[in-house]
Amino acid sequence: MSEIAVIGAGAWGTALSIVLGRKGSHRVSLWAHDPQVCESLQRSRINDKYLPGCAIPESVIVTGNLSAALAEAQIVVGAMPSQHCRQLFDQIRPHLLAEALIISATKGLEEKTLLRMTEVVSEGLQKTNQHSPRIGALSGPSFALEAARGDPTAITIAAKDSDLAQVVQQAFSDTRFRVYTNSDVIGVELGGALKNVIAIAAGICNGLGLGHNSIAGLITRGLAEMTRLVIACGGRAETMSGLAGLGDLVLTCTGSLSRNRTVGVELGRGRRLPEIVAAMHGMVAEGIFTTTAAAELAHSHGIEMPITEQVNAILHLGKPPRDAIQELMMRSGKSET
């Protein structure tokens, strides 16, 4: 039996606690930052704000006390928004067991530093000599609602430490949740972050009333620019043909449950970003932050990412979506390979 702490009671953190709790072979704690969410979870066992309709198993302990959640935790799953990751791990560090395995389930880049989440966690935990952290990244095509209700779901755990990957694979897998292993942490994390940018672009196409030709071309060329950046950062091209690359990209670009795609749809319909974000009532679309970081990361490596650049211009510079599409279509001729 494993002691597992899930830090963050948004939709994905709640879904993971349900997946882990239904196995019955783990002691699972779910930490909620928002007191109202915590109280609702403790009272009704349902996260009405972020994952309505999905009951959390009675075996899962819900708490707002970080120390209590982490006590004896052998596996710690970070499921917080990317921009809160550094601050939260500063708070987590004093309560960690020295041998704890750290799993990042957050798909994003830190906006100011351009770091992947495992890099942010590693920096935070190495501030003292107390921990030499063992860290992995969990990613892949996984809408929280579908994983929570038990739809067959396949994801990947990426870690340089093969023992860690196998422990997590065994702990998380069941008949409805299949976990593969991968040693390419860079590729898996960047795939999970960058697909959100392309999903915003896909939503924009939908909001403008464009058809399947546009979306298929966007997904294909989006995958190409994601792959260029992954290789430049030291990841592997083949990772982008797997669950954390193509799998998550297709899901997020086409699925109506995608918050990033939804942001794009509303942009395509002419709404402004602040208005769209306000209407999300605390839900986070990671692509809003990742777009800027991805564009800067690409620039630092001398990599062309034209879709990402245009999404960034639409989000943060007020560029009209139709102008961005026209500019993409009028770029000079290229070879596909």
MIZALO-905505 format. One line per 3 residues: number of its first residue (from 1); their letters; for each residue x, y, z of C-alpha. Coordinates in nm, 2 decimals. Layout:
<atoms>
NUM> a> X/Y/Z; ... $
</atoms>
This chain:
<atoms>
1> mse> 0.00/0.00/0.00; 0.13/0.34/-0.10; 0.08/0.67/0.08 $
4> iav> 0.00/0.93/-0.20; -0.06/1.30/-0.17; -0.22/1.49/-0.45 $
7> iga> -0.15/1.86/-0.42; -0.41/2.07/-0.59; -0.79/2.01/-0.60 $
10> gaw> -0.87/2.16/-0.94; -1.03/1.93/-1.20; -0.71/1.73/-1.28 $
13> gta> -0.60/1.69/-0.92; -0.95/1.58/-0.82; -0.97/1.33/-1.11 $
16> lsi> -0.63/1.18/-1.01; -0.75/1.14/-0.65; -1.05/0.95/-0.78 $
19> vlg> -0.84/0.73/-1.01; -0.60/0.65/-0.72; -0.87/0.62/-0.46 $
22> rkg> -1.09/0.37/-0.65; -0.81/0.12/-0.65; -0.85/0.07/-0.28 $
25> shr> -0.48/-0.02/-0.24; -0.35/0.33/-0.16; -0.39/0.58/0.12 $
28> vsl> -0.46/0.90/-0.07; -0.47/1.26/0.05; -0.61/1.54/-0.16 $
31> wah> -0.50/1.89/-0.06; -0.72/2.19/-0.15; -0.60/2.55/-0.14 $
34> dpq> -0.95/2.70/-0.16; -1.13/2.66/0.18; -1.47/2.66/0.01 $
37> vce> -1.36/2.38/-0.23; -1.22/2.19/0.07; -1.54/2.22/0.27 $
40> slq> -1.75/2.11/-0.02; -1.53/1.81/-0.09; -1.54/1.71/0.28 $
43> rsr> -1.92/1.75/0.30; -2.05/1.61/-0.03; -1.74/1.43/-0.17 $
46> ind> -1.80/1.62/-0.50; -1.59/1.91/-0.63; -1.89/2.12/-0.75 $
49> kyl> -1.66/2.40/-0.87; -1.41/2.21/-1.08; -1.54/1.86/-1.14 $
52> pgc> -1.91/1.84/-1.08; -2.09/1.51/-1.08; -1.78/1.30/-1.00 $
55> aip> -1.78/1.15/-0.65; -1.45/1.11/-0.46; -1.41/0.77/-0.29 $
58> esv> -1.46/0.78/0.08; -1.10/0.64/0.12; -0.96/0.97/0.00 $
61> ivt> -0.87/1.21/0.28; -0.95/1.57/0.18; -0.76/1.84/0.37 $
64> gnl> -0.66/2.21/0.36; -0.36/2.13/0.58; -0.05/2.09/0.37 $
67> saa> 0.15/1.93/0.65; -0.12/1.67/0.71; -0.15/1.59/0.34 $
70> lae> 0.22/1.53/0.31; 0.27/1.33/0.63; 0.41/0.99/0.54 $
73> aqi> 0.35/1.05/0.16; 0.58/0.83/-0.05; 0.45/0.97/-0.37 $
76> vvg> 0.36/1.34/-0.41; 0.16/1.45/-0.71; 0.18/1.82/-0.80 $
79> amp> -0.15/1.92/-0.98; -0.14/2.29/-0.93; -0.14/2.57/-1.20 $
82> sqh> 0.20/2.62/-1.35; 0.24/2.97/-1.22; 0.18/2.86/-0.86 $
85> crq> 0.42/2.56/-0.88; 0.73/2.74/-0.75; 0.55/2.90/-0.45 $
88> lfd> 0.38/2.58/-0.35; 0.69/2.37/-0.36; 0.86/2.62/-0.14 $
91> qir> 0.58/2.54/0.11; 0.59/2.17/0.05; 0.97/2.13/0.09 $
94> phl> 0.99/2.13/0.47; 0.72/1.86/0.50; 0.86/1.61/0.24 $
97> lae> 1.00/1.27/0.33; 1.36/1.25/0.20; 1.27/0.95/-0.01 $
100> ali> 0.95/1.08/-0.15; 0.89/1.05/-0.53; 0.77/1.38/-0.68 $
103> isa> 0.54/1.36/-0.98; 0.45/1.67/-1.18; 0.10/1.65/-1.34 $
106> tkg> 0.10/2.02/-1.45; 0.12/2.09/-1.82; 0.29/2.43/-1.86 $
109> lee> 0.60/2.64/-1.86; 0.69/2.90/-1.59; 0.63/3.23/-1.77 $
112> ktl> 0.92/3.43/-1.62; 1.20/3.16/-1.63; 1.07/2.95/-1.93 $
115> lrm> 1.14/2.64/-1.72; 0.95/2.31/-1.74; 0.77/2.21/-1.42 $
118> tev> 1.02/1.94/-1.32; 1.29/2.20/-1.35; 1.09/2.44/-1.13 $
121> vse> 1.04/2.16/-0.87; 1.40/2.06/-0.88; 1.52/2.42/-0.82 $
124> glq> 1.28/2.46/-0.53; 1.37/2.13/-0.35; 1.74/2.18/-0.39 $
127> ktn> 1.74/2.50/-0.19; 1.85/2.30/0.11; 2.07/1.99/0.12 $
130> qhs> 1.78/1.80/0.28; 1.65/1.66/-0.05; 1.80/1.51/-0.36 $
133> pri> 1.47/1.49/-0.54; 1.35/1.20/-0.76; 1.11/1.37/-1.01 $
136> gal> 0.89/1.25/-1.29; 0.63/1.41/-1.52; 0.28/1.27/-1.59 $
139> sgp> 0.13/1.37/-1.92; -0.09/1.25/-2.21; -0.44/1.28/-2.35 $
142> sfa> -0.65/1.30/-2.04; -0.96/1.52/-1.99; -1.02/1.52/-1.61 $
145> lea> -1.40/1.44/-1.64; -1.35/1.14/-1.86; -1.07/0.99/-1.64 $
148> arg> -1.28/1.05/-1.33; -1.58/0.87/-1.47; -1.37/0.57/-1.57 $
151> dpt> -1.34/0.61/-1.95; -1.04/0.41/-2.07; -0.75/0.65/-2.06 $
154> ait> -0.38/0.61/-2.15; -0.10/0.84/-2.03; 0.27/0.84/-1.98 $
157> iaa> 0.51/0.88/-1.69; 0.84/1.03/-1.79; 1.15/1.00/-1.57 $
160> kds> 1.52/0.95/-1.61; 1.49/0.72/-1.31; 1.35/0.40/-1.45 $
163> dla> 1.27/0.27/-1.10; 1.05/0.58/-1.03; 0.87/0.53/-1.36 $
166> qvv> 0.79/0.17/-1.28; 0.67/0.25/-0.93; 0.43/0.52/-1.06 $
169> qqa> 0.32/0.29/-1.35; 0.22/0.02/-1.10; 0.06/0.26/-0.85 $
172> fsd> -0.15/0.45/-1.10; -0.26/0.18/-1.35; -0.59/-0.01/-1.33 $
175> trf> -0.83/-0.15/-1.58; -0.95/0.20/-1.68; -0.63/0.40/-1.65 $
178> rvy> -0.32/0.27/-1.84; 0.02/0.42/-1.77; 0.32/0.39/-2.01 $
181> tns> 0.68/0.47/-1.92; 0.91/0.71/-2.11; 1.26/0.83/-2.03 $
184> dvi> 1.23/1.16/-2.24; 1.12/1.40/-1.97; 1.20/1.71/-2.19 $
187> gve> 0.98/1.58/-2.47; 0.69/1.47/-2.26; 0.68/1.80/-2.06 $
190> lgg> 0.72/2.02/-2.36; 0.46/1.82/-2.55; 0.21/1.86/-2.27 $
193> alk> 0.27/2.24/-2.25; 0.30/2.33/-2.62; -0.02/2.14/-2.73 $
196> nvi> -0.22/2.40/-2.53; -0.09/2.68/-2.76; -0.20/2.49/-3.07 $
199> aia> -0.53/2.41/-2.91; -0.60/2.78/-2.87; -0.53/2.82/-3.24 $
202> agi> -0.77/2.53/-3.32; -1.04/2.70/-3.11; -0.99/3.02/-3.30 $
205> cng> -1.05/2.84/-3.63; -1.36/2.69/-3.49; -1.48/3.03/-3.36 $
208> lgl> -1.43/3.18/-3.70; -1.64/2.91/-3.86; -1.35/2.74/-4.05 $
211> ghn> -1.38/2.37/-4.14; -1.19/2.04/-4.11; -0.93/2.13/-4.37 $
214> sia> -0.81/2.42/-4.15; -0.80/2.22/-3.83; -0.62/1.92/-3.99 $
217> gli> -0.35/2.15/-4.14; -0.32/2.33/-3.81; -0.27/2.02/-3.60 $
220> trg> -0.01/1.88/-3.85; 0.19/2.19/-3.88; 0.15/2.26/-3.50 $
223> lae> 0.30/1.92/-3.43; 0.59/2.01/-3.66; 0.68/2.32/-3.48 $
226> mtr> 0.64/2.15/-3.14; 0.88/1.88/-3.25; 1.14/2.14/-3.37 $
229> lvi> 1.14/2.30/-3.02; 1.15/1.97/-2.84; 1.46/1.86/-3.04 $
232> acg> 1.63/2.20/-2.99; 1.57/2.16/-2.61; 1.72/1.81/-2.60 $
235> gra> 1.41/1.60/-2.63; 1.34/1.33/-2.88; 1.13/1.36/-3.20 $
238> etm> 0.97/1.02/-3.15; 0.81/1.14/-2.83; 0.60/1.38/-3.03 $
241> sgl> 0.44/1.08/-3.21; 0.33/0.94/-2.87; 0.07/1.00/-2.61 $
244> agl> 0.23/1.32/-2.47; 0.27/1.47/-2.82; 0.02/1.37/-3.10 $
247> gdl> -0.22/1.21/-2.86; -0.26/1.51/-2.63; -0.25/1.75/-2.92 $
250> vlt> -0.54/1.58/-3.11; -0.75/1.56/-2.79; -0.70/1.92/-2.69 $
253> ctg> -0.75/2.06/-3.04; -1.07/1.87/-3.11; -1.24/1.80/-2.77 $
256> sls> -1.51/2.03/-2.64; -1.38/1.98/-2.28; -1.06/2.16/-2.36 $
259> rnr> -1.03/2.49/-2.18; -0.76/2.61/-2.41; -0.96/2.53/-2.72 $
262> tvg> -1.26/2.71/-2.56; -1.05/3.02/-2.50; -0.96/3.01/-2.87 $
265> vel> -1.33/2.96/-2.98; -1.43/3.28/-2.79; -1.13/3.47/-2.94 $
268> grg> -1.25/3.36/-3.28; -1.59/3.49/-3.20; -1.45/3.83/-3.12 $
271> rrl> -1.44/3.84/-2.74; -1.14/3.99/-2.56; -0.91/3.78/-2.35 $
274> pei> -0.99/3.95/-2.01; -1.36/3.90/-2.06; -1.30/3.53/-2.15 $
277> vaa> -1.08/3.47/-1.85; -1.33/3.64/-1.61; -1.60/3.41/-1.74 $
280> mhg> -1.40/3.10/-1.65; -1.45/3.16/-1.28; -1.11/3.05/-1.16 $
283> mva> -1.05/2.77/-1.42; -0.71/2.79/-1.57; -0.62/2.77/-1.94 $
286> egi> -0.25/2.70/-1.92; -0.19/2.80/-2.29; -0.25/3.16/-2.21 $
289> ftt> 0.08/3.17/-2.01; 0.26/2.90/-2.21; 0.22/3.09/-2.54 $
292> taa> 0.44/3.37/-2.43; 0.70/3.14/-2.27; 0.70/2.91/-2.57 $
295> ael> 0.76/3.20/-2.81; 1.05/3.33/-2.60; 1.20/2.98/-2.57 $
298> ahs> 1.18/2.93/-2.94; 1.35/3.27/-3.00; 1.63/3.18/-2.76 $
301> hgi> 1.70/2.86/-2.96; 1.66/3.02/-3.30; 1.35/2.80/-3.38 $
304> emp> 1.07/2.91/-3.61; 0.72/2.86/-3.45; 0.49/3.07/-3.67 $
307> ite> 0.16/2.94/-3.52; 0.28/3.00/-3.17; 0.40/3.35/-3.27 $
310> qvn> 0.06/3.43/-3.42; -0.13/3.30/-3.12; 0.08/3.51/-2.89 $
313> ail> 0.00/3.82/-3.10; -0.37/3.74/-3.08; -0.36/3.68/-2.71 $
316> hlg> -0.14/3.96/-2.59; -0.10/4.21/-2.87; -0.47/4.23/-2.98 $
319> kpp> -0.40/4.11/-3.33; -0.72/4.02/-3.52; -0.74/3.64/-3.57 $
322> rda> -0.82/3.67/-3.95; -0.51/3.88/-3.99; -0.30/3.62/-3.81 $
325> iqe> -0.43/3.34/-4.03; -0.37/3.55/-4.35; -0.01/3.60/-4.24 $
328> lmm> 0.04/3.23/-4.18; -0.10/3.14/-4.52; 0.11/3.40/-4.70 $
331> rsg> 0.45/3.29/-4.56; 0.71/3.21/-4.81; 0.70/2.86/-4.96 $
334> kse> 0.86/2.58/-4.75; 0.95/2.22/-4.78; 0.73/2.00/-4.56 $
337> t> 1.02/1.80/-4.43 $
</atoms>
